Amino acid sequence: MRSKLKRLSDDALEMIAGRFRVLSEPTRLKILHTLGEGEMSVNELVEAVAGSQANVSKHLGLMFDAGLVARRREGVTIYYCIADETIFDLCETACASLSKRLAAQHRIVKRVVGT
């Protein structure tokens, strides 16, 4: 067990769980990854993630409420950008962990198959 972990209140745990719930949908991750390249309009995001405007807008609204993205209006166009850059640190940590796990599984399969 890691001794430097802080004791968290129930409210803090609920907030953390909420963050993970927002990130638990692949389309939202795709939108965040796309926005990592820079600010985009809703229409640009719809095209980039190959989704419907209603679906992309719904996901953007949830991520806006969670503080992950920010938005600004220019005329009738709404532009979104990343509001919390630390989200990429979390994604990098998850990717690194998955990479290690997959490499270990690959080594096991390679021993079993004998190649």
Residue frames as qw, qx, qy, qz and C-alpha x, y, z in Angstrom:
[[0.000, 0.888, 0.459, 0.000, 0.00, 0.00, 0.00],
 [0.388, 0.503, -0.030, 0.772, 1.26, 3.46, -0.81],
 [0.399, -0.491, -0.519, 0.575, 1.82, 5.38, 2.41],
 [0.113, -0.166, 0.028, 0.979, 1.60, 8.81, 0.79],
 [0.164, -0.486, -0.678, -0.526, -2.06, 8.41, -0.23],
 [0.183, -0.170, 0.314, -0.916, -4.27, 10.94, 1.48],
 [0.112, 0.409, 0.865, -0.269, -7.41, 9.99, 3.35],
 [0.111, -0.174, -0.404, -0.891, -10.30, 11.30, 1.27],
 [0.405, 0.175, 0.498, -0.746, -13.72, 12.39, 2.40],
 [0.475, 0.414, 0.776, -0.008, -16.84, 10.84, 0.90],
 [0.342, 0.867, 0.143, -0.335, -17.46, 14.11, -0.96],
 [0.007, -0.701, 0.590, 0.401, -13.97, 14.05, -2.45],
 [0.369, -0.046, 0.910, 0.182, -14.39, 10.42, -3.50],
 [0.472, 0.647, 0.575, -0.167, -17.69, 11.27, -5.19],
 [0.235, 0.874, -0.173, -0.390, -16.01, 14.10, -7.11],
 [0.159, -0.482, 0.797, 0.327, -13.20, 11.79, -8.23],
 [0.447, 0.248, 0.859, 0.032, -15.70, 9.13, -9.28],
 [0.415, 0.798, 0.295, -0.322, -17.58, 11.79, -11.24],
 [0.088, 0.753, -0.491, -0.430, -14.42, 12.70, -13.12],
 [0.236, -0.197, 0.922, 0.233, -13.86, 9.07, -14.04],
 [0.481, 0.516, 0.684, -0.184, -17.52, 8.70, -15.11],
 [0.355, 0.837, -0.053, -0.413, -17.08, 11.60, -17.53],
 [0.070, 0.637, -0.703, -0.310, -13.95, 9.93, -18.92],
 [0.528, -0.054, 0.844, -0.072, -15.55, 6.49, -19.19],
 [0.671, 0.615, 0.357, -0.209, -17.11, 7.12, -22.61],
 [0.665, 0.005, 0.436, 0.606, -14.92, 6.52, -25.70],
 [0.306, 0.765, 0.358, 0.439, -16.53, 9.34, -27.69],
 [0.285, -0.958, 0.003, 0.016, -15.62, 11.83, -24.96],
 [0.667, -0.460, 0.368, 0.457, -12.04, 10.60, -24.96],
 [0.570, 0.379, 0.473, 0.555, -11.96, 10.98, -28.73],
 [0.057, 0.935, 0.228, 0.267, -13.27, 14.55, -28.43],
 [0.484, -0.834, 0.169, 0.202, -10.69, 15.40, -25.75],
 [0.704, -0.144, 0.444, 0.535, -7.90, 13.87, -27.83],
 [0.418, 0.634, 0.416, 0.500, -9.04, 15.92, -30.84],
 [0.140, -0.973, -0.104, -0.150, -9.23, 19.12, -28.78],
 [0.705, -0.521, 0.188, 0.443, -5.66, 18.43, -27.66],
 [0.572, 0.277, 0.372, 0.677, -4.70, 19.69, -31.12],
 [0.074, -0.010, -0.006, 0.997, -6.35, 23.05, -30.45],
 [0.366, 0.360, 0.412, -0.753, -9.63, 24.91, -30.27],
 [0.011, 0.145, 0.828, 0.542, -12.40, 23.70, -32.59],
 [0.511, -0.045, -0.018, -0.858, -15.97, 24.58, -33.41],
 [0.698, 0.040, 0.609, -0.376, -18.75, 22.10, -32.76],
 [0.799, 0.539, -0.031, -0.264, -19.05, 21.48, -36.51],
 [0.352, 0.655, -0.667, 0.050, -15.32, 20.78, -36.79],
 [0.328, -0.310, 0.828, -0.333, -15.53, 18.36, -33.88],
 [0.812, 0.252, 0.339, -0.404, -18.55, 16.60, -35.40],
 [0.723, 0.609, -0.304, -0.118, -16.54, 16.02, -38.56],
 [0.140, 0.624, -0.741, 0.207, -13.34, 15.05, -36.73],
 [0.343, -0.186, 0.849, -0.357, -14.99, 12.42, -34.50],
 [0.306, -0.060, -0.798, -0.517, -17.52, 11.28, -37.13],
 [0.001, -0.368, -0.825, 0.428, -20.46, 11.79, -34.81],
 [0.005, 0.744, 0.560, 0.366, -23.83, 13.46, -35.02],
 [0.061, 0.529, -0.150, 0.833, -24.12, 17.07, -33.96],
 [0.665, -0.578, -0.089, -0.464, -26.62, 16.18, -31.23],
 [0.925, -0.238, -0.218, 0.200, -24.36, 13.47, -29.80],
 [0.572, 0.249, -0.214, 0.751, -21.17, 15.55, -29.89],
 [0.170, -0.599, 0.046, -0.781, -23.00, 18.53, -28.35],
 [0.802, -0.524, -0.169, -0.232, -24.34, 16.31, -25.54],
 [0.860, -0.116, -0.211, 0.450, -20.84, 15.05, -24.75],
 [0.328, 0.426, -0.126, 0.834, -19.38, 18.56, -24.90],
 [0.438, -0.660, -0.071, -0.607, -22.04, 19.76, -22.48],
 [0.884, -0.434, -0.168, 0.042, -21.16, 17.04, -19.97],
 [0.742, 0.055, -0.145, 0.653, -17.45, 17.79, -20.28],
 [0.051, 0.597, -0.024, 0.801, -18.12, 21.52, -19.92],
 [0.646, -0.649, -0.100, -0.389, -20.12, 20.90, -16.73],
 [0.910, -0.299, -0.107, 0.266, -17.24, 18.78, -15.43],
 [0.213, -0.914, 0.230, 0.256, -14.75, 21.58, -16.12],
 [0.748, -0.093, 0.493, 0.435, -12.76, 19.62, -18.70],
 [0.392, 0.388, 0.444, 0.707, -13.52, 21.90, -21.65],
 [0.018, 0.548, 0.215, -0.808, -14.21, 25.61, -22.02],
 [0.389, 0.564, 0.629, 0.368, -16.28, 27.28, -24.68],
 [0.025, -0.467, -0.023, 0.884, -16.64, 30.64, -26.31],
 [0.484, 0.671, 0.561, -0.021, -19.15, 32.00, -28.76],
 [0.146, -0.334, 0.346, 0.865, -18.24, 33.88, -31.89],
 [0.446, 0.072, -0.393, -0.801, -21.43, 34.94, -33.65],
 [0.872, -0.093, -0.032, -0.480, -23.49, 31.78, -34.01],
 [0.782, 0.258, -0.550, 0.143, -20.47, 29.46, -33.74],
 [0.672, -0.687, 0.236, -0.144, -19.39, 27.90, -30.46],
 [0.559, 0.541, -0.592, 0.211, -15.73, 26.97, -30.06],
 [0.858, -0.511, 0.021, -0.054, -14.41, 24.47, -27.52],
 [0.407, 0.618, -0.595, 0.314, -10.95, 24.01, -26.05],
 [0.702, -0.207, -0.610, 0.305, -9.36, 22.06, -23.22],
 [0.311, -0.842, 0.042, -0.440, -9.94, 23.80, -19.89],
 [0.684, -0.609, 0.391, -0.084, -8.03, 21.36, -17.70],
 [0.506, 0.629, -0.586, -0.069, -4.74, 20.28, -19.29],
 [0.307, -0.414, 0.815, -0.265, -4.09, 17.84, -16.42],
 [0.875, 0.184, 0.250, -0.373, -6.58, 15.52, -18.06],
 [0.715, 0.568, -0.407, -0.031, -3.81, 14.56, -20.49],
 [0.039, -0.526, 0.784, -0.328, -1.55, 13.57, -17.58],
 [0.687, -0.054, 0.579, -0.436, -4.27, 11.19, -16.41],
 [0.859, 0.451, -0.020, -0.240, -4.65, 9.77, -19.93],
 [0.425, 0.647, -0.623, 0.112, -0.88, 9.33, -20.29],
 [0.327, -0.378, 0.776, -0.384, -0.77, 7.47, -16.96],
 [0.820, 0.162, 0.404, -0.372, -3.59, 5.17, -18.08],
 [0.756, 0.593, -0.249, -0.123, -1.94, 4.56, -21.46],
 [0.164, 0.618, -0.740, 0.209, 1.43, 3.77, -19.87],
 [0.537, -0.201, 0.714, -0.402, -0.21, 1.32, -17.47],
 [0.861, 0.348, 0.211, -0.304, -2.11, -0.38, -20.30],
 [0.552, 0.681, -0.480, -0.035, 1.05, -0.57, -22.38],
 [0.114, -0.481, 0.826, -0.271, 2.89, -2.38, -19.57],
 [0.696, 0.034, 0.593, -0.403, -0.02, -4.75, -19.08],
 [0.817, 0.521, -0.023, -0.247, -0.28, -5.54, -22.79],
 [0.345, 0.664, -0.660, 0.061, 3.48, -6.10, -23.04],
 [0.349, -0.312, 0.822, -0.325, 3.32, -8.56, -20.13],
 [0.798, 0.259, 0.409, -0.360, 0.40, -10.38, -21.75],
 [0.659, 0.660, -0.319, -0.167, 2.29, -10.49, -25.03],
 [0.059, 0.564, -0.810, 0.153, 5.30, -12.08, -23.31],
 [0.580, -0.071, 0.726, -0.364, 3.05, -14.73, -21.74],
 [0.811, 0.471, 0.163, -0.305, 1.37, -15.55, -25.05],
 [0.452, 0.711, -0.534, -0.071, 4.74, -15.68, -26.79],
 [0.190, -0.409, 0.867, -0.212, 6.00, -18.25, -24.23],
 [0.696, 0.156, 0.595, -0.369, 2.84, -20.35, -24.58],
 [0.757, 0.616, 0.004, -0.218, 2.92, -20.29, -28.38],
 [0.805, -0.258, 0.351, 0.403, 6.68, -20.72, -28.45],
 [0.580, 0.641, 0.212, 0.457, 7.51, -18.04, -31.01]]
